[in-house]
Amino acid sequence: MKFTVLVIDDEKNIREGLGEALELDGYRVILAEDGAEGKARIDSGDVDLVITDLKMPKASGEEVLRYVMDSYPTIPVIMLTGHGTIEDAVAAMRSGAYDFITKPLNLDRLSLLVKRALSNRELAMQHREMQEELAGKKQFENIVGTSAPMRKVFDVVRQVAPTKASVLITGESGVGKELIADAIRNLSPRKDKPFIKVHCAALAESLLESELFGHEKGAFTGALARKRGRFELANEGTLFLDEIGEINQNVQIKILRVLQEKRFERVGGEDTVEVDVRIIAATNRDLKEEIRKGNFREDLYYRLNVVNLNVPPLRERKDDIPLLATSFLKELAKENDKKIDGIDSKARIVLYNYPWPGNVRELRNCIESAVVLAKGSILTTEDLPPTVGGSSEENTIRIPVGVTMDEAEKLIIRETLASVKGNKSKAAEILGIGRKTLHRKLEEYGLAFGRDEGDGDEAAGP
């Protein structure tokens, strides 16, 4: 894929001469003899740069510039002008033109201007693509994910959120079960009602019952006043019971009663408290195995597990790693007041291939450590924790001394594609470039292999 340059000039010799020079530089060229035709060409699409004369019939260069700035602000515009209209050209730059060049034209200077303008456009488009991805893929508050397994999770969240059904969220530690609970509540009719969270594993057994159901004054030593429990505080709202598999049998019985009858008594009390609470529970344990061992009540399990939502571990949704890493980098660089612009391609490959036993939580901690310890503006493998950065020799790309920049880039693209089994979408995310840019570079370097996300499982090869 080549960049396309539109040349607008009413002087045929200049128009065609510029076209020939730009084609020799490797660009695709479109010619227009006046501003009106030029605007029509821009509307037809596939224009990456506009070079326009300032003074033309039908529509002037200033009109073309205003049209581009209003309708296609990412397309750079270079103005051509005679010596007598330099002030007009400077005014055009204040209006958004990338630069201007005077006639008679210096083709070397123009070639440099074109190269710089297109490079800036490509960087701007990559940045915009990444920002759009981050904005669009944060489906629910702080959840970042576009992989097929996470799309299934999002679909279930959308379906279950508007209902009153209890939800049991399962998954390994660190996968983001609490964020899923947040999403369910935020998309529910109860989003403006209380949202109470209880981390069951963090409370001693002797305190958990009182925390959940409250107590009366004098119910036990230290109970100096009546205290409302979490169920009562969550009335008409949502109660999130994290690590539900850690609670004892006595508390399990009381929770079961609340789910069945929507009522309970405070510890040490006789008055019945009625509540309307939606329960979302989460666990990293296999509750069916806990039932078999006699540690968890089967009737409570089925009351909680009206809808089961399993959050996959990060190793099963590796497509999300580049986006998660970028999101964490942006957040943590700002939090630590550090200017870090990105992650280099080698580090991206390391992050992609690491198994992440601690899941998303471990990835975030990894990026935070790298941000804090980074010496430059780009994170490298040296900035990553040793357990991650030095995890595998197969993550290394060796570039011999003496190769050109083009050869090095070609090698990095080829090895990255190989590491993701030829999937172009994954490779583009790891390399931090747009898919269109990757396609163009593959064509330029003659690397005609790989597949787009969603394609068949064709083998990758040179």
Secondary structure, DSSP 8 states (H G I E B T S, - for coil): ---EEEEE-S-HHHHHHHHHHHHHTT-EEEEESSHHHHHHHHHTS---EEEEESS-SSS-HHHHHHHHHHH-TTS-EEEEE-GGGHHHHHHHHHTT-SEEEESS--HHHHHHHHHHHHHHHHHHHHHHHHHHHHHHH--BTTB---SHHHHHHHHHHHHHTTS---EEEE--TTS-HHHHHHHHHHTSTTTTS-EEEEEGGGS-HHHHHHHHH-B-TTSSTT--S-B--HHHHTTTSEEEEETGGGS-HHHHHHHHHHHHHSEEE-BT--SEEE---EEEEEESS-HHHHHHHTSS-HHHHHHHTTEEEE---GGG-GGGHHHHHHHHHHHHHHHTT----EE-HHHHHHHHHS--TTHHHHHHHHHHHHHHH--SSEE-GGGS-HHHHTS-GGG-----TT--HHHHHHHHHHHHHHHTTTBHHHHHHHHT--HHHHHHHHHHHT----B-TTS-------
